[in-house]
Amino acid sequence: MILAHLDVVPAPPEGWDVPPFSGEERDGYIYGRGTLDDKSCVIGVLQALELMLKRGYKPKRSFYIGLGHDEEVSGHNGAMKIVERLQSRGVKLLFVLDEGLAVLDGVIQGVKRPVALIGTTEKGSITLNLTVNQPPGHSSMPPEETSIGILSAAVSRLERNPLPNMFGVGPEASMFEQLAGEFAFPLNVMMANLWLFSPIISRVLERTPSSNAIVRTTTAITIFNAGVKSNVIPRMARATVNFRIHPGQTVTEVLDIVRNTISDERVEISVLNSFDPLPISPFDESNFGYQTLQRTIHSVFSAAPVAPGVCIGNTDSRHFVNLTDSIYRFSPFKMKSEDLSR
Ligand SMILES: CCCCCCCC/C=C\CCCCCCCC(=O)N[C@@H](CC(C)C)C(=O)O
């Protein structure tokens, strides 16, 4: 089954080089909200179908295409409904291919050639609301601590105390082992001997946001709200924090660590949504899905070695775990380090 999604996140009018829904082509790039996530995959799938129909191609086995319309808000009415329908028909899938990792060109420090990473798992996620309620008042008679001050201190503690570096206990280690030959000396020796060098490698990886994201559960403060008037101390302050959970941890473990780090009963913690990291799909030589994908990637990006990786974002494919144990996340485009913020 091949998945992609049609929806995009909202586009604020300001801050764009070109209008966000123009799809303008400039210097070999298509600009527009959702170009990478996930219009490129949608168009790729549709163009491939069109081409196969034109050529009268007859596939050896049947396959499904699933185009969701609400991936960016968790896929409740798109991917989840598709899964329900397939389950009601008793369908089992050989493998699922969805958006995800890509051909990374200059993204992994120390690796010269572009490398194709297939996401064989994806991180879990937990989103929390932190709320502080304190008596409101006039700014002329402020108390020692306000709801805003208490919440800011809690959020700051979370940022200053990241969750532990888990490198070596998760599937990201397999990625570096498989790519060891792509690094120059002495990194190639270190990557091939992680049993010895993982303490050093783990420290290096946490220095940049993209590689830090694969060694630990990350903490991102995404919403912060309080106050409406400059001379009024507000009753309530609220922040939203999103954690992406490393495959070696669970929602429960992360929640326990967060409670200990905040360690302030005035901060009420509520869970908005959560799910554990996804199971690791097989990537051995006998696995049909992984091998098919690897062969196909080689036929298009011939210079790129292929390795399994951890998808740091979440995809609709996570809803398909009861239909197959083989779920792969790969978007067929090259990504450079400057593209990571796009
Ligand atoms: C050693 C360095 C490795 C660094 C790897 C970094 C490569 C980054 C490449 C791709 C990023 C993965 C993106 C996956 C698709 C994410 C789609 C998305 O945004 N999904 C939402 C879903 C949510 C349920 C709303 C999300 O926020 O994750």
The ligand as an SDF file (V2000), in Angstrom:
LIG
                    3D

 28 27  0  0  0  0  0  0  0  0999 V2000
   21.9680   12.1010   11.5410 C   0  0  0  0  0  0  0  0  0  0  0  0
   21.0140   13.0840   11.0630 C   0  0  0  0  0  0  0  0  0  0  0  0
   19.7060   12.5170   10.6490 C   0  0  0  0  0  0  0  0  0  0  0  0
   18.7960   13.6280   10.5050 C   0  0  0  0  0  0  0  0  0  0  0  0
   17.5510   13.2420    9.8560 C   0  0  0  0  0  0  0  0  0  0  0  0
   16.7410   14.4390    9.5610 C   0  0  0  0  0  0  0  0  0  0  0  0
   16.0410   14.2600    8.2930 C   0  0  0  0  0  0  0  0  0  0  0  0
   14.7950   15.0230    8.2170 C   0  0  0  0  0  0  0  0  0  0  0  0
   14.0500   14.5850    7.0430 C   0  0  0  0  0  0  0  0  0  0  0  0
   12.7450   14.4930    7.0490 C   0  0  0  0  0  0  0  0  0  0  0  0
   11.9130   14.8480    8.2320 C   0  0  0  0  0  0  0  0  0  0  0  0
   10.8630   13.8270    8.4820 C   0  0  0  0  0  0  0  0  0  0  0  0
    9.5360   14.3770    8.1750 C   0  0  0  0  0  0  0  0  0  0  0  0
    8.4970   13.3120    8.2540 C   0  0  0  0  0  0  0  0  0  0  0  0
    7.1740   13.7810    7.8050 C   0  0  0  0  0  0  0  0  0  0  0  0
    6.5290   14.6190    8.8410 C   0  0  0  0  0  0  0  0  0  0  0  0
    5.1470   14.9890    8.4640 C   0  0  0  0  0  0  0  0  0  0  0  0
    4.5530   15.7820    9.6030 C   0  0  0  0  0  0  0  0  0  0  0  0
    4.8610   16.9240    9.7840 O   0  0  0  0  0  0  0  0  0  0  0  0
    3.7100   15.1580   10.4100 N   0  0  0  0  0  0  0  0  0  0  0  0
    3.1130   15.7520   11.5820 C   0  0  0  0  0  0  0  0  0  0  0  0
    2.0550   14.7980   12.0710 C   0  0  0  0  0  0  0  0  0  0  0  0
    1.3610   15.2040   13.3450 C   0  0  0  0  0  0  0  0  0  0  0  0
    0.4640   14.0630   13.8300 C   0  0  0  0  0  0  0  0  0  0  0  0
    0.5190   16.4470   13.1670 C   0  0  0  0  0  0  0  0  0  0  0  0
    4.1970   15.9260   12.6370 C   0  0  0  0  0  0  0  0  0  0  0  0
    4.1830   16.9610   13.3120 O   0  0  0  0  0  0  0  0  0  0  0  0
    5.0680   15.0710   12.8160 O   0  0  0  0  0  0  0  0  0  0  0  0
  1  2  1  0
  2  3  1  0
  3  4  1  0
  4  5  1  0
  5  6  1  0
  6  7  1  0
  7  8  1  0
  8  9  1  0
  9 10  2  0
 10 11  1  0
 11 12  1  0
 12 13  1  0
 13 14  1  0
 14 15  1  0
 15 16  1  0
 16 17  1  0
 17 18  1  0
 18 19  2  0
 18 20  1  0
 20 21  1  0
 21 22  1  0
 21 26  1  0
 22 23  1  0
 23 24  1  0
 23 25  1  0
 26 27  2  0
 26 28  1  0
M  END
$$$$
